[in-house]
Amino acid sequence: MIIKDVPGDGNCLLWAVMVSYLEQVKTDEEQFKKRYKALFGVESDWNRIFNFNDFDFKDKKMWA
């Protein structure tokens, strides 16, 4: 199990869902776009998240 730190900015649940769903395909632009549209209902601005520098949140392993 891996724990992800997400920004504590009042949108924690949104970030947690978005990161866990989109991070799995962060190297595949087409799959990323499809998942983004599934989450938000639109394709516009998908590249803002895809190219977001802080998208790769630190991993914390619970068990070694």
Predicted model as a PDB file, atoms N, CA, C, CB and O in Angstrom, pLDDT in the B-factor column:
MODEL        1                                                                  
ATOM      1  N   MET A   1       0.837  -1.173   0.000  1.00 56.00           N  
ATOM      2  CA  MET A   1       0.000   0.000   0.000  1.00 56.00           C  
ATOM      3  C   MET A   1       0.884   1.238   0.000  1.00 56.00           C  
ATOM      4  CB  MET A   1      -0.954  -0.003   1.208  1.00 56.00           C  
ATOM      5  O   MET A   1       1.894   1.294   0.702  1.00 56.00           O  
ATOM      6  N   ILE A   2       0.497   2.223  -0.788  1.00 64.00           N  
ATOM      7  CA  ILE A   2       1.235   3.476  -0.866  1.00 64.00           C  
ATOM      8  C   ILE A   2       0.303   4.612  -0.487  1.00 64.00           C  
ATOM      9  CB  ILE A   2       1.830   3.695  -2.284  1.00 64.00           C  
ATOM     10  O   ILE A   2      -0.834   4.675  -0.954  1.00 64.00           O  
ATOM     11  N   ILE A   3       0.780   5.495   0.349  1.00 69.00           N  
ATOM     12  CA  ILE A   3       0.016   6.667   0.766  1.00 69.00           C  
ATOM     13  C   ILE A   3       0.548   7.869  -0.001  1.00 69.00           C  
ATOM     14  CB  ILE A   3       0.110   6.896   2.316  1.00 69.00           C  
ATOM     15  O   ILE A   3       1.761   8.061  -0.092  1.00 69.00           O  
ATOM     16  N   LYS A   4      -0.344   8.673  -0.548  1.00 67.00           N  
ATOM     17  CA  LYS A   4       0.018   9.885  -1.267  1.00 67.00           C  
ATOM     18  C   LYS A   4      -0.317  11.100  -0.432  1.00 67.00           C  
ATOM     19  CB  LYS A   4      -0.695   9.953  -2.618  1.00 67.00           C  
ATOM     20  O   LYS A   4      -1.405  11.196   0.136  1.00 67.00           O  
ATOM     21  N   ASP A   5       0.624  12.032  -0.358  1.00 69.00           N  
ATOM     22  CA  ASP A   5       0.340  13.327   0.252  1.00 69.00           C  
ATOM     23  C   ASP A   5      -0.353  14.183  -0.790  1.00 69.00           C  
ATOM     24  CB  ASP A   5       1.643  14.017   0.780  1.00 69.00           C  
ATOM     25  O   ASP A   5       0.113  14.273  -1.926  1.00 69.00           O  
ATOM     26  N   VAL A   6      -1.446  14.806  -0.426  1.00 66.00           N  
ATOM     27  CA  VAL A   6      -2.127  15.738  -1.316  1.00 66.00           C  
ATOM     28  C   VAL A   6      -2.233  17.075  -0.600  1.00 66.00           C  
ATOM     29  CB  VAL A   6      -3.539  15.204  -1.737  1.00 66.00           C  
ATOM     30  O   VAL A   6      -2.240  17.125   0.630  1.00 66.00           O  
ATOM     31  N   PRO A   7      -2.316  18.163  -1.368  1.00 66.00           N  
ATOM     32  CA  PRO A   7      -2.391  19.483  -0.737  1.00 66.00           C  
ATOM     33  C   PRO A   7      -3.585  19.596   0.207  1.00 66.00           C  
ATOM     34  CB  PRO A   7      -2.472  20.569  -1.802  1.00 66.00           C  
ATOM     35  O   PRO A   7      -4.698  19.209  -0.150  1.00 66.00           O  
ATOM     36  N   GLY A   8      -3.364  20.113   1.385  1.00 72.00           N  
ATOM     37  CA  GLY A   8      -4.436  20.345   2.343  1.00 72.00           C  
ATOM     38  C   GLY A   8      -5.032  21.720   2.117  1.00 72.00           C  
ATOM     39  O   GLY A   8      -4.893  22.613   2.953  1.00 72.00           O  
ATOM     40  N   ASP A   9      -5.696  21.884   0.984  1.00 75.00           N  
ATOM     41  CA  ASP A   9      -6.183  23.201   0.590  1.00 75.00           C  
ATOM     42  C   ASP A   9      -7.707  23.319   0.622  1.00 75.00           C  
ATOM     43  CB  ASP A   9      -5.688  23.526  -0.786  1.00 75.00           C  
ATOM     44  O   ASP A   9      -8.272  24.243   0.037  1.00 75.00           O  
ATOM     45  N   GLY A  10      -8.368  22.389   1.303  1.00 79.00           N  
ATOM     46  CA  GLY A  10      -9.824  22.414   1.338  1.00 79.00           C  
ATOM     47  C   GLY A  10     -10.451  21.588   0.225  1.00 79.00           C  
ATOM     48  O   GLY A  10     -11.661  21.365   0.210  1.00 79.00           O  
ATOM     49  N   ASN A  11      -9.624  21.142  -0.695  1.00 76.00           N  
ATOM     50  CA  ASN A  11     -10.090  20.297  -1.795  1.00 76.00           C  
ATOM     51  C   ASN A  11      -9.439  18.922  -1.713  1.00 76.00           C  
ATOM     52  CB  ASN A  11      -9.784  20.957  -3.159  1.00 76.00           C  
ATOM     53  O   ASN A  11      -9.230  18.271  -2.737  1.00 76.00           O  
ATOM     54  N   CYS A  12      -9.120  18.481  -0.510  1.00 77.00           N  
ATOM     55  CA  CYS A  12      -8.377  17.241  -0.293  1.00 77.00           C  
ATOM     56  C   CYS A  12      -9.036  16.027  -0.946  1.00 77.00           C  
ATOM     57  CB  CYS A  12      -8.223  16.993   1.185  1.00 77.00           C  
ATOM     58  O   CYS A  12      -8.355  15.207  -1.561  1.00 77.00           O  
ATOM     59  N   LEU A  13     -10.335  15.912  -0.817  1.00 82.00           N  
ATOM     60  CA  LEU A  13     -11.025  14.763  -1.388  1.00 82.00           C  
ATOM     61  C   LEU A  13     -10.924  14.773  -2.911  1.00 82.00           C  
ATOM     62  CB  LEU A  13     -12.496  14.750  -0.953  1.00 82.00           C  
ATOM     63  O   LEU A  13     -10.658  13.741  -3.526  1.00 82.00           O  
ATOM     64  N   LEU A  14     -11.134  15.933  -3.514  1.00 79.00           N  
ATOM     65  CA  LEU A  14     -10.996  16.056  -4.960  1.00 79.00           C  
ATOM     66  C   LEU A  14      -9.594  15.657  -5.396  1.00 79.00           C  
ATOM     67  CB  LEU A  14     -11.309  17.489  -5.414  1.00 79.00           C  
ATOM     68  O   LEU A  14      -9.438  14.863  -6.324  1.00 79.00           O  
ATOM     69  N   TRP A  15      -8.578  16.196  -4.741  1.00 77.00           N  
ATOM     70  CA  TRP A  15      -7.194  15.854  -5.079  1.00 77.00           C  
ATOM     71  C   TRP A  15      -6.932  14.369  -4.906  1.00 77.00           C  
ATOM     72  CB  TRP A  15      -6.223  16.655  -4.220  1.00 77.00           C  
ATOM     73  O   TRP A  15      -6.296  13.757  -5.765  1.00 77.00           O  
ATOM     74  N   ALA A  16      -7.395  13.784  -3.838  1.00 79.00           N  
ATOM     75  CA  ALA A  16      -7.148  12.366  -3.575  1.00 79.00           C  
ATOM     76  C   ALA A  16      -7.754  11.488  -4.671  1.00 79.00           C  
ATOM     77  CB  ALA A  16      -7.722  11.971  -2.205  1.00 79.00           C  
ATOM     78  O   ALA A  16      -7.104  10.570  -5.172  1.00 79.00           O  
ATOM     79  N   VAL A  17      -8.993  11.776  -5.034  1.00 81.00           N  
ATOM     80  CA  VAL A  17      -9.655  10.994  -6.082  1.00 81.00           C  
ATOM     81  C   VAL A  17      -8.964  11.230  -7.420  1.00 81.00           C  
ATOM     82  CB  VAL A  17     -11.159  11.360  -6.177  1.00 81.00           C  
ATOM     83  O   VAL A  17      -8.653  10.284  -8.143  1.00 81.00           O  
ATOM     84  N   MET A  18      -8.732  12.478  -7.736  1.00 81.00           N  
ATOM     85  CA  MET A  18      -8.131  12.818  -9.015  1.00 81.00           C  
ATOM     86  C   MET A  18      -6.739  12.213  -9.161  1.00 81.00           C  
ATOM     87  CB  MET A  18      -8.062  14.323  -9.174  1.00 81.00           C  
ATOM     88  O   MET A  18      -6.426  11.623 -10.195  1.00 81.00           O  
ATOM     89  N   VAL A  19      -5.913  12.352  -8.146  1.00 79.00           N  
ATOM     90  CA  VAL A  19      -4.545  11.839  -8.224  1.00 79.00           C  
ATOM     91  C   VAL A  19      -4.549  10.323  -8.357  1.00 79.00           C  
ATOM     92  CB  VAL A  19      -3.737  12.262  -6.987  1.00 79.00           C  
ATOM     93  O   VAL A  19      -3.831   9.776  -9.194  1.00 79.00           O  
ATOM     94  N   SER A  20      -5.339   9.644  -7.551  1.00 82.00           N  
ATOM     95  CA  SER A  20      -5.321   8.180  -7.603  1.00 82.00           C  
ATOM     96  C   SER A  20      -5.843   7.660  -8.938  1.00 82.00           C  
ATOM     97  CB  SER A  20      -6.152   7.601  -6.461  1.00 82.00           C  
ATOM     98  O   SER A  20      -5.368   6.632  -9.420  1.00 82.00           O  
ATOM     99  N   TYR A  21      -6.806   8.344  -9.544  1.00 86.00           N  
ATOM    100  CA  TYR A  21      -7.395   7.906 -10.801  1.00 86.00           C  
ATOM    101  C   TYR A  21      -6.522   8.278 -12.006  1.00 86.00           C  
ATOM    102  CB  TYR A  21      -8.782   8.509 -10.959  1.00 86.00           C  
ATOM    103  O   TYR A  21      -6.353   7.476 -12.925  1.00 86.00           O  
ATOM    104  N   LEU A  22      -5.977   9.482 -11.998  1.00 85.00           N  
ATOM    105  CA  LEU A  22      -5.229   9.954 -13.153  1.00 85.00           C  
ATOM    106  C   LEU A  22      -3.761   9.547 -13.139  1.00 85.00           C  
ATOM    107  CB  LEU A  22      -5.327  11.436 -13.235  1.00 85.00           C  
ATOM    108  O   LEU A  22      -3.155   9.370 -14.195  1.00 85.00           O  
ATOM    109  N   GLU A  23      -3.199   9.399 -11.968  1.00 82.00           N  
ATOM    110  CA  GLU A  23      -1.771   9.088 -11.890  1.00 82.00           C  
ATOM    111  C   GLU A  23      -1.434   7.748 -12.557  1.00 82.00           C  
ATOM    112  CB  GLU A  23      -1.324   9.065 -10.431  1.00 82.00           C  
ATOM    113  O   GLU A  23      -0.330   7.570 -13.071  1.00 82.00           O  
ATOM    114  N   GLN A  24      -2.366   6.828 -12.546  1.00 86.00           N  
ATOM    115  CA  GLN A  24      -2.133   5.511 -13.144  1.00 86.00           C  
ATOM    116  C   GLN A  24      -1.841   5.604 -14.641  1.00 86.00           C  
ATOM    117  CB  GLN A  24      -3.338   4.611 -12.911  1.00 86.00           C  
ATOM    118  O   GLN A  24      -1.198   4.714 -15.198  1.00 86.00           O  
ATOM    119  N   VAL A  25      -2.299   6.657 -15.290  1.00 87.00           N  
ATOM    120  CA  VAL A  25      -2.099   6.804 -16.733  1.00 87.00           C  
ATOM    121  C   VAL A  25      -1.356   8.102 -17.078  1.00 87.00           C  
ATOM    122  CB  VAL A  25      -3.449   6.770 -17.453  1.00 87.00           C  
ATOM    123  O   VAL A  25      -1.532   8.639 -18.172  1.00 87.00           O  
ATOM    124  N   LYS A  26      -0.540   8.602 -16.167  1.00 82.00           N  
ATOM    125  CA  LYS A  26       0.097   9.901 -16.390  1.00 82.00           C  
ATOM    126  C   LYS A  26       1.120   9.895 -17.515  1.00 82.00           C  
ATOM    127  CB  LYS A  26       0.758  10.358 -15.131  1.00 82.00           C  
ATOM    128  O   LYS A  26       1.569  10.965 -17.925  1.00 82.00           O  
ATOM    129  N   THR A  27       1.507   8.728 -18.031  1.00 85.00           N  
ATOM    130  CA  THR A  27       2.437   8.669 -19.151  1.00 85.00           C  
ATOM    131  C   THR A  27       1.722   8.413 -20.482  1.00 85.00           C  
ATOM    132  CB  THR A  27       3.473   7.586 -18.906  1.00 85.00           C  
ATOM    133  O   THR A  27       2.363   8.389 -21.532  1.00 85.00           O  
ATOM    134  N   ASP A  28       0.417   8.225 -20.444  1.00 89.00           N  
ATOM    135  CA  ASP A  28      -0.371   7.957 -21.652  1.00 89.00           C  
ATOM    136  C   ASP A  28      -1.371   9.092 -21.848  1.00 89.00           C  
ATOM    137  CB  ASP A  28      -1.109   6.576 -21.555  1.00 89.00           C  
ATOM    138  O   ASP A  28      -2.411   9.148 -21.192  1.00 89.00           O  
ATOM    139  N   GLU A  29      -1.030   9.996 -22.765  1.00 89.00           N  
ATOM    140  CA  GLU A  29      -1.831  11.206 -22.958  1.00 89.00           C  
ATOM    141  C   GLU A  29      -3.291  10.918 -23.310  1.00 89.00           C  
ATOM    142  CB  GLU A  29      -1.217  12.049 -24.040  1.00 89.00           C  
ATOM    143  O   GLU A  29      -4.193  11.567 -22.779  1.00 89.00           O  
ATOM    144  N   GLU A  30      -3.528   9.966 -24.186  1.00 92.00           N  
ATOM    145  CA  GLU A  30      -4.899   9.655 -24.608  1.00 92.00           C  
ATOM    146  C   GLU A  30      -5.737   9.079 -23.464  1.00 92.00           C  
ATOM    147  CB  GLU A  30      -4.876   8.669 -25.773  1.00 92.00           C  
ATOM    148  O   GLU A  30      -6.881   9.490 -23.269  1.00 92.00           O  
ATOM    149  N   GLN A  31      -5.182   8.143 -22.717  1.00 92.00           N  
ATOM    150  CA  GLN A  31      -5.897   7.571 -21.572  1.00 92.00           C  
ATOM    151  C   GLN A  31      -6.142   8.629 -20.507  1.00 92.00           C  
ATOM    152  CB  GLN A  31      -5.109   6.394 -20.975  1.00 92.00           C  
ATOM    153  O   GLN A  31      -7.206   8.669 -19.889  1.00 92.00           O  
ATOM    154  N   PHE A  32      -5.144   9.489 -20.299  1.00 89.00           N  
ATOM    155  CA  PHE A  32      -5.276  10.576 -19.329  1.00 89.00           C  
ATOM    156  C   PHE A  32      -6.449  11.466 -19.722  1.00 89.00           C  
ATOM    157  CB  PHE A  32      -3.966  11.406 -19.240  1.00 89.00           C  
ATOM    158  O   PHE A  32      -7.277  11.821 -18.882  1.00 89.00           O  
ATOM    159  N   LYS A  33      -6.516  11.825 -21.007  1.00 90.00           N  
ATOM    160  CA  LYS A  33      -7.594  12.682 -21.496  1.00 90.00           C  
ATOM    161  C   LYS A  33      -8.964  12.030 -21.288  1.00 90.00           C  
ATOM    162  CB  LYS A  33      -7.384  13.001 -22.980  1.00 90.00           C  
ATOM    163  O   LYS A  33      -9.913  12.698 -20.878  1.00 90.00           O  
ATOM    164  N   LYS A  34      -9.065  10.741 -21.566  1.00 92.00           N  
ATOM    165  CA  LYS A  34     -10.328  10.021 -21.375  1.00 92.00           C  
ATOM    166  C   LYS A  34     -10.743  10.004 -19.913  1.00 92.00           C  
ATOM    167  CB  LYS A  34     -10.210   8.592 -21.894  1.00 92.00           C  
ATOM    168  O   LYS A  34     -11.910  10.227 -19.592  1.00 92.00           O  
ATOM    169  N   ARG A  35      -9.795   9.741 -19.031  1.00 90.00           N  
ATOM    170  CA  ARG A  35     -10.127   9.704 -17.600  1.00 90.00           C  
ATOM    171  C   ARG A  35     -10.483  11.091 -17.075  1.00 90.00           C  
ATOM    172  CB  ARG A  35      -8.956   9.129 -16.793  1.00 90.00           C  
ATOM    173  O   ARG A  35     -11.389  11.242 -16.256  1.00 90.00           O  
ATOM    174  N   TYR A  36      -9.764  12.097 -17.554  1.00 88.00           N  
ATOM    175  CA  TYR A  36     -10.065  13.468 -17.157  1.00 88.00           C  
ATOM    176  C   TYR A  36     -11.500  13.816 -17.545  1.00 88.00           C  
ATOM    177  CB  TYR A  36      -9.069  14.459 -17.808  1.00 88.00           C  
ATOM    178  O   TYR A  36     -12.242  14.396 -16.753  1.00 88.00           O  
ATOM    179  N   LYS A  37     -11.886  13.453 -18.782  1.00 90.00           N  
ATOM    180  CA  LYS A  37     -13.247  13.730 -19.243  1.00 90.00           C  
ATOM    181  C   LYS A  37     -14.266  12.963 -18.412  1.00 90.00           C  
ATOM    182  CB  LYS A  37     -13.396  13.369 -20.727  1.00 90.00           C  
ATOM    183  O   LYS A  37     -15.343  13.484 -18.122  1.00 90.00           O  
ATOM    184  N   ALA A  38     -13.939  11.726 -18.024  1.00 89.00           N  
ATOM    185  CA  ALA A  38     -14.846  10.939 -17.189  1.00 89.00           C  
ATOM    186  C   ALA A  38     -15.043  11.598 -15.822  1.00 89.00           C  
ATOM    187  CB  ALA A  38     -14.308   9.510 -17.016  1.00 89.00           C  
ATOM    188  O   ALA A  38     -16.143  11.563 -15.269  1.00 89.00           O  
ATOM    189  N   LEU A  39     -13.996  12.190 -15.282  1.00 85.00           N  
ATOM    190  CA  LEU A  39     -14.092  12.850 -13.973  1.00 85.00           C  
ATOM    191  C   LEU A  39     -14.834  14.182 -14.043  1.00 85.00           C  
ATOM    192  CB  LEU A  39     -12.702  13.074 -13.403  1.00 85.00           C  
ATOM    193  O   LEU A  39     -15.693  14.460 -13.206  1.00 85.00           O  
ATOM    194  N   PHE A  40     -14.506  15.001 -15.032  1.00 85.00           N  
ATOM    195  CA  PHE A  40     -14.985  16.380 -15.051  1.00 85.00           C  
ATOM    196  C   PHE A  40     -16.026  16.677 -16.123  1.00 85.00           C  
ATOM    197  CB  PHE A  40     -13.835  17.290 -15.235  1.00 85.00           C  
ATOM    198  O   PHE A  40     -16.603  17.764 -16.140  1.00 85.00           O  
ATOM    199  N   GLY A  41     -16.271  15.717 -17.020  1.00 87.00           N  
ATOM    200  CA  GLY A  41     -17.299  15.901 -18.033  1.00 87.00           C  
ATOM    201  C   GLY A  41     -16.892  16.739 -19.231  1.00 87.00           C  
ATOM    202  O   GLY A  41     -17.679  16.912 -20.161  1.00 87.00           O  
ATOM    203  N   VAL A  42     -15.686  17.257 -19.221  1.00 86.00           N  
ATOM    204  CA  VAL A  42     -15.171  18.062 -20.339  1.00 86.00           C  
ATOM    205  C   VAL A  42     -13.721  17.677 -20.605  1.00 86.00           C  
ATOM    206  CB  VAL A  42     -15.287  19.593 -20.035  1.00 86.00           C  
ATOM    207  O   VAL A  42     -13.029  17.160 -19.728  1.00 86.00           O  
ATOM    208  N   GLU A  43     -13.278  17.935 -21.824  1.00 80.00           N  
ATOM    209  CA  GLU A  43     -11.876  17.679 -22.152  1.00 80.00           C  
ATOM    210  C   GLU A  43     -11.031  18.931 -22.010  1.00 80.00           C  
ATOM    211  CB  GLU A  43     -11.754  17.133 -23.565  1.00 80.00           C  
ATOM    212  O   GLU A  43      -9.806  18.846 -21.922  1.00 80.00           O  
ATOM    213  N   SER A  44     -11.669  20.092 -21.986  1.00 81.00           N  
ATOM    214  CA  SER A  44     -10.898  21.327 -21.928  1.00 81.00           C  
ATOM    215  C   SER A  44     -10.069  21.388 -20.644  1.00 81.00           C  
ATOM    216  CB  SER A  44     -11.829  22.544 -22.021  1.00 81.00           C  
ATOM    217  O   SER A  44     -10.506  20.952 -19.579  1.00 81.00           O  
ATOM    218  N   ASP A  45      -8.903  21.923 -20.773  1.00 80.00           N  
ATOM    219  CA  ASP A  45      -7.965  22.124 -19.658  1.00 80.00           C  
ATOM    220  C   ASP A  45      -7.341  20.838 -19.114  1.00 80.00           C  
ATOM    221  CB  ASP A  45      -8.667  22.825 -18.543  1.00 80.00           C  
ATOM    222  O   ASP A  45      -6.671  20.882 -18.083  1.00 80.00           O  
ATOM    223  N   TRP A  46      -7.542  19.696 -19.776  1.00 81.00           N  
ATOM    224  CA  TRP A  46      -6.928  18.447 -19.298  1.00 81.00           C  
ATOM    225  C   TRP A  46      -5.411  18.582 -19.223  1.00 81.00           C  
ATOM    226  CB  TRP A  46      -7.307  17.270 -20.220  1.00 81.00           C  
ATOM    227  O   TRP A  46      -4.773  18.022 -18.331  1.00 81.00           O  
ATOM    228  N   ASN A  47      -4.833  19.336 -20.178  1.00 80.00           N  
ATOM    229  CA  ASN A  47      -3.373  19.456 -20.221  1.00 80.00           C  
ATOM    230  C   ASN A  47      -2.814  20.282 -19.062  1.00 80.00           C  
ATOM    231  CB  ASN A  47      -2.947  20.077 -21.538  1.00 80.00           C  
ATOM    232  O   ASN A  47      -1.632  20.168 -18.737  1.00 80.00           O  
ATOM    233  N   ARG A  48      -3.650  21.112 -18.438  1.00 78.00           N  
ATOM    234  CA  ARG A  48      -3.178  21.853 -17.249  1.00 78.00           C  
ATOM    235  C   ARG A  48      -2.814  20.881 -16.136  1.00 78.00           C  
ATOM    236  CB  ARG A  48      -4.262  22.853 -16.750  1.00 78.00           C  
ATOM    237  O   ARG A  48      -1.811  21.070 -15.449  1.00 78.00           O  
ATOM    238  N   ILE A  49      -3.622  19.844 -15.957  1.00 78.00           N  
ATOM    239  CA  ILE A  49      -3.347  18.844 -14.933  1.00 78.00           C  
ATOM    240  C   ILE A  49      -2.258  17.884 -15.407  1.00 78.00           C  
ATOM    241  CB  ILE A  49      -4.630  18.069 -14.576  1.00 78.00           C  
ATOM    242  O   ILE A  49      -1.388  17.501 -14.625  1.00 78.00           O  
ATOM    243  N   PHE A  50      -2.299  17.494 -16.679  1.00 78.00           N  
ATOM    244  CA  PHE A  50      -1.320  16.566 -17.239  1.00 78.00           C  
ATOM    245  C   PHE A  50       0.092  17.142 -17.115  1.00 78.00           C  
ATOM    246  CB  PHE A  50      -1.647  16.258 -18.718  1.00 78.00           C  
ATOM    247  O   PHE A  50       1.042  16.405 -16.853  1.00 78.00           O  
ATOM    248  N   ASN A  51       0.229  18.445 -17.300  1.00 75.00           N  
ATOM    249  CA  ASN A  51       1.543  19.100 -17.248  1.00 75.00           C  
ATOM    250  C   ASN A  51       1.826  19.772 -15.909  1.00 75.00           C  
ATOM    251  CB  ASN A  51       1.646  20.125 -18.349  1.00 75.00           C  
ATOM    252  O   ASN A  51       2.819  20.488 -15.775  1.00 75.00           O  
ATOM    253  N   PHE A  52       0.978  19.553 -14.933  1.00 70.00           N  
ATOM    254  CA  PHE A  52       1.129  20.154 -13.609  1.00 70.00           C  
ATOM    255  C   PHE A  52       2.390  19.622 -12.943  1.00 70.00           C  
ATOM    256  CB  PHE A  52      -0.111  19.869 -12.728  1.00 70.00           C  
ATOM    257  O   PHE A  52       2.514  18.416 -12.732  1.00 70.00           O  
ATOM    258  N   ASN A  53       3.322  20.498 -12.611  1.00 58.00           N  
ATOM    259  CA  ASN A  53       4.616  20.086 -12.047  1.00 58.00           C  
ATOM    260  C   ASN A  53       4.496  19.315 -10.745  1.00 58.00           C  
ATOM    261  CB  ASN A  53       5.475  21.288 -11.820  1.00 58.00           C  
ATOM    262  O   ASN A  53       5.291  18.409 -10.496  1.00 58.00           O  
ATOM    263  N   ASP A  54       3.530  19.648  -9.915  1.00 56.00           N  
ATOM    264  CA  ASP A  54       3.399  18.995  -8.619  1.00 56.00           C  
ATOM    265  C   ASP A  54       2.483  17.783  -8.662  1.00 56.00           C  
ATOM    266  CB  ASP A  54       2.889  19.974  -7.604  1.00 56.00           C  
ATOM    267  O   ASP A  54       2.078  17.274  -7.616  1.00 56.00           O  
ATOM    268  N   PHE A  55       2.151  17.314  -9.864  1.00 57.00           N  
ATOM    269  CA  PHE A  55       1.247  16.173  -9.983  1.00 57.00           C  
ATOM    270  C   PHE A  55       1.856  14.908  -9.403  1.00 57.00           C  
ATOM    271  CB  PHE A  55       0.877  15.946 -11.436  1.00 57.00           C  
ATOM    272  O   PHE A  55       1.126  14.031  -8.940  1.00 57.00           O  
ATOM    273  N   ASP A  56       3.163  14.796  -9.420  1.00 55.00           N  
ATOM    274  CA  ASP A  56       3.838  13.605  -8.913  1.00 55.00           C  
ATOM    275  C   ASP A  56       4.063  13.765  -7.407  1.00 55.00           C  
ATOM    276  CB  ASP A  56       5.192  13.369  -9.657  1.00 55.00           C  
ATOM    277  O   ASP A  56       5.162  14.103  -6.969  1.00 55.00           O  
ATOM    278  N   PHE A  57       3.024  13.521  -6.629  1.00 52.00           N  
ATOM    279  CA  PHE A  57       3.104  13.686  -5.193  1.00 52.00           C  
ATOM    280  C   PHE A  57       3.985  12.616  -4.564  1.00 52.00           C  
ATOM    281  CB  PHE A  57       1.717  13.651  -4.582  1.00 52.00           C  
ATOM    282  O   PHE A  57       4.109  11.510  -5.090  1.00 52.00           O  
ATOM    283  N   LYS A  58       4.587  12.954  -3.446  1.00 55.00           N  
ATOM    284  CA  LYS A  58       5.491  12.023  -2.771  1.00 55.00           C  
ATOM    285  C   LYS A  58       4.757  10.770  -2.313  1.00 55.00           C  
ATOM    286  CB  LYS A  58       6.158  12.701  -1.577  1.00 55.00           C  
ATOM    287  O   LYS A  58       3.637  10.830  -1.806  1.00 55.00           O  
ATOM    288  N   ASP A  59       5.420   9.632  -2.506  1.00 55.00           N  
ATOM    289  CA  ASP A  59       4.896   8.361  -2.012  1.00 55.00           C  
ATOM    290  C   ASP A  59       5.401   8.112  -0.597  1.00 55.00           C  
ATOM    291  CB  ASP A  59       5.301   7.195  -2.946  1.00 55.00           C  
ATOM    292  O   ASP A  59       6.536   8.448  -0.261  1.00 55.00           O  
ATOM    293  N   LYS A  60       4.558   7.530   0.208  1.00 54.00           N  
ATOM    294  CA  LYS A  60       4.963   7.077   1.537  1.00 54.00           C  
ATOM    295  C   LYS A  60       4.538   5.619   1.644  1.00 54.00           C  
ATOM    296  CB  LYS A  60       4.323   7.963   2.689  1.00 54.00           C  
ATOM    297  O   LYS A  60       3.346   5.312   1.654  1.00 54.00           O  
ATOM    298  N   LYS A  61       5.495   4.743   1.723  1.00 55.00           N  
ATOM    299  CA  LYS A  61       5.156   3.331   1.832  1.00 55.00           C  
ATOM    300  C   LYS A  61       4.803   3.002   3.279  1.00 55.00           C  
ATOM    301  CB  LYS A  61       6.323   2.444   1.336  1.00 55.00           C  
ATOM    302  O   LYS A  61       5.520   3.359   4.214  1.00 55.00           O  
ATOM    303  N   MET A  62       3.683   2.315   3.433  1.00 49.00           N  
ATOM    304  CA  MET A  62       3.279   1.928   4.784  1.00 49.00           C  
ATOM    305  C   MET A  62       4.027   0.701   5.243  1.00 49.00           C  
ATOM    306  CB  MET A  62       1.781   1.675   4.845  1.00 49.00           C  
ATOM    307  O   MET A  62       4.415   0.594   6.406  1.00 49.00           O  
ATOM    308  N   TRP A  63       4.228  -0.227   4.322  1.00 49.00           N  
ATOM    309  CA  TRP A  63       4.939  -1.446   4.672  1.00 49.00           C  
ATOM    310  C   TRP A  63       6.131  -1.602   3.759  1.00 49.00           C  
ATOM    311  CB  TRP A  63       4.017  -2.676   4.583  1.00 49.00           C  
ATOM    312  O   TRP A  63       6.046  -1.359   2.555  1.00 49.00           O  
ATOM    313  N   ALA A  64       7.235  -2.006   4.337  1.00 47.00           N  
ATOM    314  CA  ALA A  64       8.450  -2.190   3.527  1.00 47.00           C  
ATOM    315  C   ALA A  64       8.498  -3.584   2.953  1.00 47.00           C  
ATOM    316  CB  ALA A  64       9.711  -1.925   4.361  1.00 47.00           C  
ATOM    317  O   ALA A  64       9.445  -3.928   2.245  1.00 47.00           O  
TER     318      ALA A  64                                                      
ENDMDL                                                                          
END                                                                             
